[in-house]
């Protein structure tokens, strides 16, 4: 046996474990939760823009001019649409998002939703935010998944056509695994960016965020109620949670604590920083759907199935 064979076997073993993990069935509710809630959070965030579609995407408002050079801030220049076309794009965005959420031809609708989301993110670079950038990614992942098989309009129609039909409770989906990897990756990147910024140098970075234009009544209440050093503790908690997220979410024993901590963090973000509440909703949806224990999801799926049949 050559010296390289043990290394090759070890690599094959790791690869086999990875592909076995990809092929392991997961509760279908992981997908259905994302399918139902994620498009609603994205549309909620976009609603303030959709209301002025002719100015947002059309020629009725200010448009960033073509830079004429390759620039990451403008990877593709899209000229303004005529006003009527902008409203049609907005209508397609709303209709496809609601169709995905309701489970009506969910996978086809997800392709339309992802395409329109990618277009609007590239068209309006000034207002591109985390939600608008994640929207096409979520849409493509849903389009490539077996979403809509268990709940939604299409599943209801199948049950009505054949009451004896047993709809799947578990599916094999690379999209679920993608979401499970995506969340700790986003957190880790965010934590590293914070560490490279001022979060390790200045103890009151988070405290300073409370005084911005995003503040709500909850922000004012907590800013007056809690001492300043409490926000330094929250700052440390956030850094540790995000920077080491791959460890927390991969380690089965601490994963439930990580899910609770991350969901709680986004709940506080939504309550304290009003305009980003839809981002908090989207992230909380992906966290809970991807990483809550399978046992809890299976119990929830059975209760939901009984409720629908009732």
N, C-alpha and C positions, 0 to 999 in steps of 0.2 A: 504494500500500500504506500503510495507516494505521500509526501508531506502535505500536499495541498488538499488531499481527499477529506480529512476531518473538517477543514475550513469550508469546503464545498458542501459537505453534509450539513454542517451547522447553518449555512446560509439557506439551503433547501428546507431545512426544518423550520427556520423562521418564516420563509416564504410560504410553506405549507400551512403554518399556523395563521398567517395573515389571510390567505385565501379561504381557509376554513372559517375564519371569523366573518369574512365577507358573505359566505354562503349560509351562515347560520340564520334560521328564521327568526324574525323579530315580531313583536306584537304590531298588528296593523294599525293600532291606535297611534303609534308614533308618527306614522305618515298622515293619518287623518286629522290629527291635531294641527299639524303644520298646514295641511291643505285648507282647513277651515279658518284658522286664525291669522296666518301670515298674510294672505292677500288683503284681509280687512285692515290690519295694521298698516300695511303699505298704502292702501287707498286712503286711509285716515290721514296719514302724513301728507299725501299728495293732494288732499281735498282743497287746501287753501290755494294751490296752484291751479288745479283743474277748474276752479270757479272762475278763473280768468284765462282760459285756454288761449284766446286770441292774442293776449299779451304775452303769455307764457311761452307758447310755441309758435305763435303766428307773427304777422307783421304789424300788429297793433301796439307793440311795446319795444323797449330797447333790446337790441341783440348785440352780443359781443362780436366784433368784426373778425373776419378771417385773419389770423396772425400770419399766414403765408409761410410759416416754418414749422418743422416738427417740434412739438412741445407737449409734454405730458399733461399740461393743463388744458390742451385742446388737441386730443389725439385724432379727432375727425371733425371737420367743420361741416355743420348741417345748416343750410340757409333757412330763413324763416318761411313758414308755411302761409298760404293764404288763410284768412280768418276762418272760412268754412271748413277747410281741411284740418285746421287745428282742433276745431270742435269735434270733428269725426274721430280724430286720434284720441281725444279725451274720452269720447263715448266708447270707443273700442277698449280703452284701458279699464274703464269702469265695468263694462259688460263682461269682459274676459275675467277680471278679478272676482266679480260676484259669481260667475259661472264656476270658477275653480272652488271658491269657498262653499258653494251650494252642492258641489259634486255633480254638476251637469256637464257631461262630456269633459270631465276634469282634465285629462291629459292633453286633449286638443286645445282646450281653453288655456292651459298652462303655457303652451307654445306661443299662443297669441299674446298672452300676458307678458311673458318673458321678452318677446320681440318689441312690444310697445314700451316696456320698462327700459330696455336698452336704448331705444330711440330717444326717449325723453331725458334719460340721464346724459346722453351725449349732446342732445340739442340744447339743454339748459345747463351749461357748465357752471354758471355763477351760483346757482342754487343747488348743485349736486351735493348730497349729504350721504351719510352712511346708509340710510334706508334706501335712497334712490339707487345707490351703487349695489346694494345687496339684492334689490328686487329682481333683476334679471337672473341672478345666480339661483335664488330660491325658485323662480319660475322654471328654469331649465331642469333643476334637480327634481321638481315635482313632475314635469313632463316626462322625464326618464324613469319615473317610478310607477308602481301599480297603485297609485292613489285613487280613491273613489270606489274601491272594490267592496268596502264594508259598510260605509255610511254615505249619505248624500242622496241626491235625486236619482241617479242612475242605479244605485244599489236598491233603493226603494222600489223602482220600477221592476227590477229583476225579481225581487221578493213577491211583488204583486202578481207578476206573470207566472211565477212558480213558487207557491207557498212552501214547498218542500225543499227548495234550494238552500243549501248550506253555504253561506258566504264565508270567506276565509277570515280566520282570526289572527293568523300569522302570515307573513310574507317574507320573501327573500328580496332585499332591496339594497343596492349599493348607495342609493340616495340617503337612506337612513344613516348608513355608516359615514357618508360624506358630512351630514349635519353633525354627527357625533365628533368628527375630527375638526370640523370648521369652528365650533364654539371655542374649544381650548386654544386653537391656533389664533383666533382673533384676540382672545384675552391675553395670550402670551405676547403677541406683537404690541398690543396696547400697553402692557406692563413695561416692556423693554423701552418703548417710546417715552413713557413717563420717567423711567429711570435715567434716560439720556437727557431729559429735560430738567425741570426744577424740582421734581417731586422728592428727590433725595437730598436736595440742598436746602430747600425752604420748607419749614414745618407747617406753614399756613397756606399752601397752594389751594387745597380744597376749601378752606375757609374763605379765600378770596373769591371763589366761584359763586358763593352765596350772594354776592353783591352785584351780580351782573343783571342783565335785562331779562333773563329767563326766570327770575324768582317768582314764586307763587306765595299764597298765604301760608302754606305749610313751611316754606323756606323761611319766611319772616318769623314765624312762631318758633321754629327750632333754633334759628340764629340767636334769638333773644333768650331762649330757655337754656340751651346747652353752653357750657363754658368753652372758650376757644380751644383749649387743649383736647377736648373731645373730638374736634375735627381733625386734629393731628393723628389721633388714634384711628379714626375712620380712614385717613389717608394711608396709614401703614397697612391697615386691613385690606384696602383696595389694591395696594401694590403687591402684597403677598398673594392675594387671591388671583390676580391677573397674571403676574409674572410666572408663577408656578402652576398655572391652570392645567397644563398637560399632565402633571403629576397628580393633582387633586382629582381630576376626572378619570384618569386611568386606574387609580388605586381604588379598588372596589369598596374597601372599608370606610374610606372617607368621602366617597362619591356622594352619598346622600347629604352629607354636611355641605359639600361644595355646591350641590344643586340648590339647597335651601339658602346658602349664603349669596350665591349669584342672583337667584330670583329676588331675594330681599333687597339686594343692592339696586337692581333695576326697578323694583317697586318704589324705592326712595328716589331714584332718579326721575321717574315719572311723576311723582308727587311734588318734587321740589324744583324741577326745571321744566315748566309747562310745555314749551314747544317741542321738546324731545320725548314726550310721553309715548308717542307711537313707536319710536325707536326702542324704548323700554319694553313696550308690549311685544314687539317683534323678537327681541332678544330673549325675553322671558319665555315666549312660546317655543323658540328653538331649544332653549335650555331644558325646559320641563319635558318636551316631547322627546328629545334625544337621550336624556340621561336619567330620568326618573326610573325607578326600578321596574323591571318587567312584571313582577308580581302585582304591583299597584296598578299598572296599566291593564293587566288582564282582568283584575277585579272591576276596574272602571268600565272596561269594554263589555263585560257581562251585564253590569247594571244598566248601561246605556242601551244595550240590545233589548233587555227586558222592558225598559221604559218606552222605547220606540214601538215595540210590539203591542204594549198596553194601549 
